[in-house]
Amino acid sequence: MIVRLVKMEFQKDKIESFLKLFEEKKAKIRAFPGCEYLELLQGTEAKNNVFMTYSYWRSADDLDNYRYSDLFKETWSETKKMFAQKPEAISFIKKHSLD
């Protein structure tokens, strides 16, 4: 299992546009082959323009298939226009979960 975190900082006046885009795309992303979980987190108070996606992928190949898909390319091309800072992404291998 691959856990993917993507931190994105948006221009303050683009937050609503990003949320609308995420709302439009989230079901398609979640339904993409290999995606097991998808969550969007938002910073609090002064950092409310910082968001993070948190997703689980069955394998690195599944994540790569998504990253090279038309769905990702379309979504990312719209998303990156709204950034205030360069995004950061990191992947982890899930080793253990506690109930």
Secondary structure per residue as TSV (DSSP state, phi and psi in degrees):
chain	resnum	aa	ss	phi	psi
A	1	M	-	360.0	131.8
A	2	I	E	-106.4	131.4
A	3	V	E	-106.6	125.4
A	4	R	E	-116.1	126.7
A	5	L	E	-116.6	131.0
A	6	V	E	-129.9	114.6
A	7	K	E	-93.9	128.8
A	8	M	E	-132.6	131.5
A	9	E	E	-112.1	123.8
A	10	F	B	-105.0	153.6
A	11	Q	-	-60.2	136.8
A	12	K	G	-56.1	-38.1
A	13	D	G	-78.4	0.7
A	14	K	G	-108.0	-0.1
A	15	I	H	-58.8	-48.7
A	16	E	H	-63.5	-37.4
A	17	S	H	-64.3	-41.5
A	18	F	H	-64.1	-45.2
A	19	L	H	-61.4	-37.9
A	20	K	H	-64.6	-45.0
A	21	L	H	-61.5	-44.9
A	22	F	H	-60.6	-42.3
A	23	E	H	-59.6	-39.3
A	24	E	H	-70.0	-32.2
A	25	K	H	-103.3	-17.9
A	26	K	H	-58.2	-41.2
A	27	A	H	-66.8	-36.7
A	28	K	H	-68.4	-40.3
A	29	I	H	-64.0	-47.1
A	30	R	H	-63.1	-31.2
A	31	A	H	-84.2	-5.1
A	32	F	S	-64.1	137.7
A	33	P	T	-53.3	126.6
A	34	G	T	98.0	-15.8
A	35	C	E	-81.1	119.6
A	36	E	E	-101.2	-18.3
A	37	Y	E	-165.1	145.0
A	38	L	E	-147.0	132.5
A	39	E	E	-141.8	145.9
A	40	L	E	-116.5	127.8
A	41	L	E	-113.7	147.4
A	42	Q	E	-126.7	138.1
A	43	G	-	-63.8	160.2
A	44	T	-	-98.1	158.1
A	45	E	G	44.2	-113.3
A	46	A	G	-65.1	-20.2
A	47	K	G	-107.0	30.2
A	48	N	T	-72.1	-3.5
A	49	N	T	-96.0	5.4
A	50	V	E	-101.5	127.1
A	51	F	E	-126.1	157.5
A	52	M	E	-140.6	131.3
A	53	T	E	-93.1	143.6
A	54	Y	E	-131.8	114.1
A	55	S	E	-137.4	153.6
A	56	Y	E	-112.0	136.3
A	57	W	E	-128.0	140.7
A	58	R	S	-58.6	-37.2
A	59	S	-	-153.6	166.1
A	60	A	H	-62.8	-34.0
A	61	D	H	-63.8	-40.6
A	62	D	H	-62.8	-43.7
A	63	L	H	-62.5	-44.7
A	64	D	H	-62.9	-40.1
A	65	N	H	-59.2	-40.4
A	66	Y	H	-65.8	-46.9
A	67	R	H	-62.5	-23.3
A	68	Y	T	-103.8	8.8
A	69	S	S	-83.7	160.9
A	70	D	H	-62.2	-37.1
A	71	L	H	-58.1	-48.7
A	72	F	H	-64.0	-47.2
A	73	K	H	-58.3	-44.1
A	74	E	H	-65.0	-46.5
A	75	T	H	-65.8	-46.1
A	76	W	H	-67.6	-36.4
A	77	S	H	-62.8	-35.1
A	78	E	H	-75.5	-41.9
A	79	T	H	-64.8	-45.4
A	80	K	G	-65.2	-19.9
A	81	K	G	-67.4	-18.0
A	82	M	G	-100.6	-4.1
A	83	F	B	-69.3	144.4
A	84	A	S	-96.7	-26.7
A	85	Q	S	-137.8	162.2
A	86	K	-	-65.3	133.6
A	87	P	-	-71.5	160.7
A	88	E	E	-125.6	133.6
A	89	A	E	-129.8	143.1
A	90	I	E	-148.4	143.5
A	91	S	E	-117.0	146.7
A	92	F	E	-129.6	153.0
A	93	I	E	-91.8	124.4
A	94	K	-	-73.2	120.0
A	95	K	-	-101.2	-35.2
A	96	H	-	-160.2	144.3
A	97	S	-	-127.9	144.9
A	98	L	-	-106.7	141.8
A	99	D	-	-76.8	360.0
